[in-house]
Amino acid sequence: FPTGPHRGCPANNLALWKYVKLAIYAGPFACYNGVTEKRDRKKAVPIMKQNTTRTLVLAALLAAFTTVATMIIKIPTPTMGYIHLGDGLVLLCGILLGPGLGAAAAGIGSMFADIFSGYAAWAPATLIIKAATAFLGGWVFHKLHVSGFAAPVRTVLAGIPAEIVMVFGYYVYEVG
């Protein structure tokens, strides 16, 4: 068994717990070495900058979680749609993965939820609208990072315009 400080060493890794703690505490600003850069906020690297298998797996898991969260609790609305927990995960995709990859994960996950729930006619619009929602939410969240706002404040400030885009997008799709 190899030992020592190199990457992938079982003695130093405790991989699963390390990355679970990283996802919980560090969020989207995890650096390459698995710790956040607390001294200089501008040096923190979003997870999406790490072009690794782990990032792709996280994107796939978030897409799957988005699908499940959208399908589990559905509260019907008078507009023939429904309110669900998936919108929170759409925003989380944009925050954790960054605007680009987060948009892809959120759009794909939400699209599959529509297909599996019998709303296949809405799936193409959902793919585009939820991707735009996650993109804007992730972009605003990461732009506010430099300003020094706390993460919960940035999340709320990123969520408001993102959800406005979602409502407007579905309105345009339904009317147009």
N, C-alpha and C positions, 0 to 999 in steps of 0.2 A: 504494500500500500504506500503510495507516495505521501510524504509529509513535507511540511515547510510552508512558507508564506505565499506560494504561487497560487494562481487562480484555479479553482476547482478542487482544491485539496479538501478531503472530507474532514480532516482534523480541524481546519480553520473555518470551514464554511457554514455549517448548520443552515444550509441554503434556504429551505422553506421558511423557517422562522425568521431568518434574517430579512428575506424579501417581504414577508407579511408585515413585519415591523416597519420596514422601509415604506411600504405602501400606505400604512396607517399614519405614521409620524411625518414622513418626508413628503408624501404626496407627489406632486408633479415635478418637484425640484430635486430629484435624486441625482447625485453626481455619479460619474463612472465607477468610483470606488465603493459605492453603496452607502455613502453618508451625505448628509446635506451640508452645504457650504454656508455656515451661519455668519461668518465674518464679513463676507462680501456677497451681497445679494445678486450682483450682476454676474458672478461666476457660476451660479446654480444652473445646471443643465436639465431641461425638461426630459422626461423619460422618452418622448418621441425622438429625441436626437440620438438615442442609443439604437443603432440599427442592428438589433440582435433578435435571436429567436424568442427570447423572453418578452420582448416588446410585442412581437406578433402574437404570441400566445395571450398576452394581456389584452390585446385588441380583440381577439376572438372570444375570450371569456367575457369581456364587457359587452360585446355584441350579443352573446348568448344570454347574459344577465338582463340586457335591455329587452330582449324578446320575452323572456319569462316574466319580468316585472310588468311588462305591458299587458300580458295575458292573464296574470293571476287575479288582480283586483281591477275590475272594470266597472265604473259608475257611468251609466248611460246619461247622455245629455239630450236636450230637445233638438239639437242640430244633427241628430243621427250619428254622432260620434260618441266618444266616451273619455272620461278622465281616468288616468292610471298613474302608477308609480314609475312607468318607463321614462317619463319626461325628466325626472330627477337623474336617471341614469344617462340620459342623452347629454345632459349638462356635465355629468361626471366624466363621460367619455372625452368631451372636449377639454376638460380640466386636466385629467390624468395623462392623456395621450397627446395633448397639444391639438391645435386646430385641424391639421391635415388628417392625421391618422384617426383622431377622435371623431371627425366628421364621417369618415368611412365606416367606422365601427358603429356609430349611432345610427346612421342611415340604413345600414344593412340589417342591424338588429331590429329596428322599428319596422322595416319593410317586411321582414320575416314574420313579425307579430301580426301585421295586417293580413298577410297571405294565410297564415295558420288560423286566424280568427274569422275568416270568411269575408274580409274586406279587400279582396284582391284588386278590385277596381281602383282602390286608393293607394296601392303599393308603390307605383312609380312616383306619385306625388309625395308620399311619405318618405321615400328614399331621399329625394331632393330637399324637402322641407326640413326634415330632422337633421340631415347633414349640414344644412345651412345654420340651423339652430346650434348644433354642437360646435361648428366652426366659429361662429360669432361669440358664443359663450367662452370657448377656450381662448380665443384671441384676446378678448377683453380681460379675462382673468390673468393671462400672462403679461399683458401690457400694464395692468395695475400692480404687478409684483414689484416693479421698480419704484413705484410711488410709496411703498412702505405700508400699505393697508394690510390688516390682518386677513388671514385666509377666509374666515367666515364673511367678512365684509366684502372681499373681492368676489366671493361666490354669489352673494346677493346682487352685487352691482353687475356681475356678468350675466346672471340669470334673467334680469328684467328685460334688457334689450333682446336677448336670445328668445325668450318666450313671446315677445311682441312680434318678432320675425316669424315664429311658428304660427301664431294666430293669423297674421296677415297672409302668410303663404297658403294656409288652408282656405282662407276666405277667397283669395284670388282663384284657387283651384276650383272651388265650389261654384263661384259666380261666373268665372270665365269659362 
